[in-house]
Amino acid sequence: MSPKMYPLLRPGSVVQVDSRQRAIKTEGWPNEYERPIYFVEMRDSCVASWCNLDGSQLYLIPGPLSGEQLRRVRYPQEAEIVGRVTGVLMSFV
C-alpha cells in the first residue's frame, strides 16, 4: 500500500475495512481526522486514501503531508472501492 495518508496512516499500518460502506461521502466532516478514508483496489496496487467521485472519475486524495500527488482513475473500470477504513493498527516507532 502506498503512503498516501502519511502521517495519518503510517507505512506498515494494518487497516480494518467495512465493506458495507462503499459509497463515497464528499462532505460533512468537521476536520481532516473525521474525513472518511477509503480502501481502494486497482489493477496494480491498493491504496487507502481520501476520495472524491466526479462521474466516472475517482480522485484519490493524499494526506497533506504525504508528499504524494493527487491521482485520478477511471471508475469503476480501473478501481474498486473495497470499503471505508474504520480502524487502524500502527506503530509509532
Backbone as ProteinMPNN parsed JSONL, in Angstrom:
{"seq_chain_A": "MSPKMYPLLRPGSVVQVDSRQRAIKTEGWPNEYERPIYFVEMRDSCVASWCNLDGSQLYLIPGPLSGEQLRRVRYPQEAEIVGRVTGVLMSFV", "coords_chain_A": {"N_chain_A": [[0.855, -1.171, 0.0], [0.593, 2.22, -0.806], [2.056, 5.207, 0.677], [-0.095, 7.148, 0.922], [-1.651, 8.426, 2.866], [0.068, 9.278, 4.833], [0.994, 11.479, 7.437], [-1.172, 10.398, 8.793], [-1.917, 7.706, 8.439], [0.546, 5.515, 8.922], [3.271, 4.03, 7.017], [3.099, 0.49, 6.717], [0.975, 0.121, 8.378], [-1.891, -1.633, 9.63], [-5.068, -1.983, 8.411], [-8.556, -1.829, 9.212], [-11.38, -2.618, 7.406], [-14.6, -1.652, 6.478], [-16.651, -3.209, 4.473], [-19.259, -2.696, 3.844], [-19.581, -0.014, 3.684], [-19.295, 1.597, 1.075], [-20.04, 3.719, -0.475], [-19.045, 6.918, -1.447], [-18.532, 9.499, 0.731], [-18.785, 12.898, 0.464], [-18.801, 15.267, 1.857], [-19.342, 17.05, 4.999], [-17.78, 16.462, 7.208], [-16.034, 17.627, 10.125], [-13.262, 18.09, 10.275], [-9.945, 17.104, 9.071], [-9.331, 14.738, 10.368], [-11.705, 13.486, 10.78], [-12.613, 13.016, 8.255], [-13.678, 10.601, 5.907], [-11.698, 7.756, 5.124], [-10.931, 5.699, 2.438], [-10.51, 2.331, 1.313], [-9.032, 1.336, -1.559], [-8.942, -0.717, -4.377], [-6.892, -1.305, -7.11], [-5.781, -2.217, -10.428], [-3.004, -2.651, -10.289], [-2.238, -2.092, -7.681], [-3.041, -1.332, -4.215], [-4.668, 1.097, -2.197], [-5.05, 3.3, 0.564], [-7.021, 6.035, 0.997], [-8.27, 9.447, 0.95], [-11.189, 10.208, -0.904], [-12.79, 11.467, -3.855], [-15.58, 11.468, -5.991], [-16.375, 12.07, -9.276], [-18.569, 11.794, -11.556], [-17.412, 9.496, -13.786], [-14.879, 9.627, -12.854], [-12.554, 8.958, -10.408], [-11.061, 10.45, -7.752], [-8.14, 10.154, -5.998], [-7.111, 11.278, -3.058], [-4.348, 12.439, -1.462], [-2.923, 12.562, 1.907], [-2.136, 15.756, 3.37], [0.562, 16.078, 4.129], [1.943, 14.029, 2.971], [3.472, 14.103, 0.654], [2.722, 12.99, -1.686], [1.1, 12.923, -4.928], [-2.091, 14.031, -6.159], [-4.233, 11.611, -7.535], [-5.925, 10.48, -10.394], [-8.336, 8.231, -11.493], [-10.142, 6.061, -13.732], [-13.44, 5.231, -12.946], [-15.82, 2.727, -12.676], [-13.88, 1.219, -13.982], [-11.046, 1.129, -13.586], [-10.654, 1.027, -10.869], [-11.752, -0.204, -7.697], [-13.829, 0.433, -4.99], [-13.237, -0.86, -2.013], [-14.08, -0.529, 0.583], [-14.779, 1.445, 3.549], [-12.231, 2.672, 5.66], [-12.193, 1.768, 8.941], [-10.808, 1.261, 11.192], [-7.505, 1.15, 12.623], [-4.247, -0.191, 13.023], [-1.195, 0.707, 14.078], [2.332, 1.322, 14.229], [4.353, 3.539, 16.13], [7.034, 3.733, 16.094]], "CA_chain_A": [[0.0, 0.0, 0.0], [1.416, 3.426, -0.86], [1.89, 6.07, 1.859], [-0.934, 8.289, 0.565], [-2.236, 9.12, 4.009], [1.083, 9.603, 5.829], [1.274, 10.701, 8.636], [-2.377, 9.875, 9.445], [-1.682, 6.267, 8.398], [1.968, 5.307, 8.663], [3.581, 2.82, 6.244], [3.082, -0.72, 7.52], [-0.247, 0.059, 9.186], [-2.913, -2.629, 9.311], [-6.347, -1.282, 8.462], [-9.821, -2.56, 9.253], [-12.219, -2.045, 6.357], [-16.018, -2.019, 6.486], [-17.026, -3.327, 3.062], [-20.635, -2.224, 3.654], [-19.521, 1.44, 3.479], [-18.576, 1.786, -0.187], [-20.451, 4.987, -1.089], [-18.125, 7.975, -1.07], [-19.1, 10.672, 1.401], [-17.982, 14.004, -0.059], [-18.833, 16.455, 2.707], [-19.991, 16.869, 6.281], [-16.861, 16.187, 8.304], [-15.568, 18.891, 10.691], [-11.815, 18.272, 10.119], [-9.331, 16.024, 8.303], [-9.31, 13.5, 11.153], [-13.037, 12.897, 10.668], [-12.906, 12.728, 6.851], [-13.57, 9.161, 5.653], [-10.62, 7.187, 4.324], [-11.437, 4.517, 1.749], [-9.538, 1.371, 0.798], [-9.322, 1.227, -2.986], [-8.147, -1.711, -5.084], [-6.701, -1.045, -8.532], [-5.159, -3.362, -11.105], [-1.598, -2.843, -9.919], [-1.942, -1.733, -6.294], [-4.136, -0.96, -3.318], [-4.34, 2.347, -1.519], [-6.0, 3.905, 1.497], [-6.968, 7.436, 0.595], [-9.498, 10.209, 0.834], [-11.667, 10.065, -2.28], [-13.909, 12.221, -4.425], [-16.071, 10.845, -7.211], [-16.998, 13.019, -10.187], [-18.975, 10.993, -12.708], [-16.611, 8.271, -13.895], [-13.517, 9.931, -12.412], [-12.321, 8.808, -8.98], [-9.873, 11.177, -7.336], [-7.5, 9.641, -4.791], [-6.555, 12.496, -2.476], [-3.392, 12.083, -0.415], [-2.808, 13.423, 3.074], [-1.419, 16.978, 3.001], [1.995, 15.998, 4.418], [2.463, 12.77, 2.437], [4.365, 14.312, -0.476], [2.14, 12.298, -2.838], [0.279, 13.718, -5.835], [-3.465, 13.617, -6.427], [-4.295, 10.64, -8.632], [-7.252, 10.339, -10.982], [-8.506, 6.961, -12.201], [-11.497, 5.839, -14.246], [-14.216, 4.414, -12.021], [-15.228, 1.598, -11.955], [-13.022, 0.423, -14.863], [-9.672, 0.989, -13.097], [-10.58, 1.0, -9.41], [-12.914, -0.667, -6.934], [-13.831, 0.862, -3.592], [-13.448, -2.054, -1.205], [-14.854, -0.095, 1.736], [-14.263, 2.556, 4.365], [-11.325, 2.311, 6.74], [-12.876, 2.048, 10.201], [-9.885, 1.024, 12.296], [-6.114, 1.071, 12.198], [-3.229, -0.62, 13.963], [0.073, 1.176, 13.528], [3.442, 1.522, 15.156], [4.904, 4.903, 16.1], [8.494, 3.644, 16.119]], "C_chain_A": [[0.901, 1.235, 0.0], [1.121, 4.328, 0.343], [1.042, 7.305, 1.586], [-1.426, 9.083, 1.761], [-1.223, 9.404, 5.125], [0.947, 11.08, 6.204], [0.022, 10.167, 9.352], [-2.349, 8.352, 9.516], [-0.224, 6.065, 8.019], [2.181, 4.063, 7.807], [3.653, 1.608, 7.173], [1.853, -0.862, 8.4], [-1.152, -1.075, 8.701], [-4.252, -1.923, 9.462], [-7.511, -2.256, 8.528], [-10.753, -1.853, 8.278], [-13.645, -2.573, 6.504], [-16.498, -2.03, 5.036], [-18.475, -2.929, 2.802], [-20.672, -0.726, 3.377], [-18.678, 1.733, 2.243], [-18.95, 3.087, -0.89], [-19.561, 6.108, -0.556], [-18.875, 9.153, -0.483], [-18.202, 11.861, 1.054], [-17.988, 15.263, 0.798], [-19.42, 16.1, 4.066], [-19.073, 16.522, 7.435], [-16.272, 17.502, 8.807], [-14.068, 19.149, 10.505], [-11.24, 17.055, 9.395], [-9.289, 14.697, 9.049], [-10.646, 12.761, 11.084], [-13.4, 12.526, 9.223], [-12.723, 11.239, 6.581], [-12.376, 8.819, 4.769], [-11.164, 5.896, 3.728], [-10.28, 3.632, 1.298], [-9.939, 1.062, -0.629], [-8.373, 0.21, -3.611], [-8.116, -1.354, -6.565], [-6.013, -2.251, -9.155], [-3.774, -3.67, -10.556], [-1.281, -2.564, -8.456], [-3.23, -1.526, -5.506], [-3.705, 0.302, -2.593], [-5.445, 2.704, -0.531], [-5.898, 5.403, 1.278], [-8.309, 8.121, 0.827], [-9.91, 10.124, -0.629], [-12.748, 11.089, -2.595], [-14.295, 11.521, -5.702], [-16.804, 11.9, -8.015], [-17.339, 12.267, -11.468], [-18.201, 9.69, -12.729], [-15.153, 8.499, -13.503], [-13.441, 9.823, -10.892], [-11.011, 9.495, -8.662], [-9.383, 10.615, -6.015], [-6.693, 10.792, -4.209], [-5.619, 12.119, -1.338], [-3.483, 13.012, 0.784], [-1.919, 14.609, 2.745], [0.089, 16.922, 3.247], [2.664, 14.778, 3.795], [3.5, 12.966, 1.332], [3.873, 13.631, -1.747], [1.298, 13.274, -3.664], [-1.141, 13.162, -5.888], [-3.44, 12.654, -7.612], [-5.739, 10.516, -9.091], [-7.29, 9.028, -11.756], [-9.944, 6.853, -12.694], [-12.207, 4.862, -13.32], [-15.493, 3.967, -12.7], [-14.252, 0.77, -12.785], [-11.643, 0.147, -14.25], [-9.563, 0.853, -11.587], [-11.888, 0.503, -8.809], [-12.777, -0.173, -5.498], [-14.207, -0.358, -2.763], [-14.312, -1.706, 0.001], [-14.163, 1.048, 2.462], [-13.347, 2.014, 5.465], [-11.982, 2.73, 8.051], [-11.984, 1.816, 11.413], [-8.475, 0.906, 11.748], [-5.231, 0.608, 13.349], [-1.911, -0.185, 13.372], [1.089, 1.386, 14.628], [3.957, 2.952, 15.022], [6.426, 4.903, 16.064], [9.002, 3.301, 14.74]], "O_chain_A": [[1.88, 1.278, 0.745], [0.058, 4.223, 0.954], [1.422, 8.407, 1.982], [-1.599, 10.298, 1.668], [-1.616, 9.735, 6.244], [0.791, 11.893, 5.292], [0.142, 9.548, 10.409], [-2.716, 7.771, 10.538], [0.188, 6.411, 6.912], [1.372, 3.136, 7.855], [4.198, 1.689, 8.274], [1.705, -1.865, 9.098], [-1.167, -1.421, 7.52], [-4.542, -1.338, 10.506], [-7.46, -3.355, 7.976], [-10.898, -0.631, 8.323], [-13.867, -3.776, 6.635], [-16.725, -0.974, 4.446], [-18.881, -2.833, 1.644], [-21.679, -0.213, 2.888], [-17.5, 2.074, 2.348], [-18.248, 3.515, -1.806], [-19.355, 6.223, 0.652], [-19.748, 9.733, -1.129], [-17.0, 11.833, 1.318], [-17.268, 16.218, 0.507], [-19.929, 14.997, 4.267], [-19.551, 16.306, 8.549], [-16.031, 18.408, 8.009], [-13.635, 20.3, 10.57], [-11.957, 16.088, 9.135], [-9.219, 13.64, 8.423], [-10.705, 11.552, 11.306], [-14.374, 11.81, 8.991], [-11.712, 10.665, 6.985], [-12.088, 9.511, 3.792], [-11.784, 5.094, 4.428], [-9.208, 4.124, 0.945], [-11.045, 0.586, -0.886], [-7.161, 0.264, -3.403], [-9.152, -1.133, -7.192], [-5.697, -3.211, -8.453], [-3.42, -4.836, -10.381], [-0.147, -2.784, -8.03], [-4.335, -1.542, -6.049], [-2.513, 0.542, -2.401], [-6.623, 2.438, -0.77], [-4.811, 5.975, 1.363], [-9.351, 7.467, 0.894], [-9.055, 9.982, -1.503], [-13.508, 11.514, -1.724], [-13.43, 11.029, -6.426], [-17.73, 12.544, -7.523], [-16.498, 12.121, -12.355], [-18.312, 8.876, -11.813], [-14.293, 7.665, -13.785], [-14.17, 10.51, -10.176], [-9.971, 9.164, -9.233], [-10.117, 10.6, -5.028], [-5.707, 11.229, -4.802], [-6.059, 11.536, -0.347], [-4.043, 14.105, 0.699], [-1.021, 14.48, 1.912], [0.829, 17.672, 2.609], [3.837, 14.518, 4.063], [4.324, 12.081, 1.1], [4.543, 13.692, -2.779], [0.847, 14.307, -3.167], [-1.359, 11.967, -5.686], [-2.706, 12.868, -8.577], [-6.659, 10.455, -8.276], [-6.408, 8.742, -12.565], [-10.849, 7.477, -12.14], [-11.668, 3.817, -12.956], [-16.194, 4.807, -13.264], [-13.83, -0.295, -12.334], [-11.126, -0.962, -14.385], [-8.476, 0.586, -11.074], [-12.973, 0.753, -9.335], [-11.732, -0.344, -4.871], [-15.344, -0.828, -2.803], [-15.175, -2.489, 0.398], [-13.115, 1.541, 2.044], [-13.663, 1.017, 6.115], [-12.29, 3.905, 8.251], [-12.365, 2.141, 12.537], [-8.27, 0.604, 10.572], [-5.45, 0.976, 14.503], [-1.532, -0.64, 12.293], [0.749, 1.597, 15.792], [3.991, 3.505, 13.923], [7.042, 5.967, 16.008], [10.21, 3.178, 14.539]]}, "name": "protein", "num_of_chains": 1, "seq": "MSPKMYPLLRPGSVVQVDSRQRAIKTEGWPNEYERPIYFVEMRDSCVASWCNLDGSQLYLIPGPLSGEQLRRVRYPQEAEIVGRVTGVLMSFV"}
